[in-house]
Amino acid sequence: MRCPNCAGAENRVLETRAINLGIRRRRQCQCGHRWATVEINADIVRDIWNFWQAALRPAKVKRANKRQAAQAKGLKAMSDL
C-alpha cells in the first residue's frame, strides 16, 4: 500500500475495525499522512452485482425490444422501395 500523499511504501496500520462491508484500516505513513482503506467482502460485492443486474434487466429488455422494432420498421421501409 502506497501513501497517497508521498507515494512512500513504508506505512503502518494504526487500527483495524470490522464494518458491515468488510474491514476498515486506518494507516499512517512515515511522512505523517493518515488515511483509511476498506477491504470489501467478496460476498457483498456479488450480492450488490446481482441486485443491480436484476434491477437493470427490465430496462435492457425494453431497450432491446425498441431496437428490434426500429430494425423491423427500417427493413420494411427498405423493402417498400
C-alpha positions, 0 to 999 in steps of 0.5 A: 500500500502506497501513501497517497500523499508521498507515494512512500511504501513504508506505512503502518496500520494504526487500527483495524475495525470490522464494518458491515462491508468488510474491514476498515484500516486506518494507516499512517505513513512515515511522512505523517499522512493518515488515511483509511482503506476498506477491504470489501467482502467478496460476498457483498460485492456479488450480492450488490452485482446481482441486485443491480443486474436484476434491477437493470434487466427490465430496462435492457429488455425494453431497450432491446425490444425498441431496437428490434422494432426500429430494425423491423420498421427500417427493413420494411421501409427498405423493402417498400422501395 
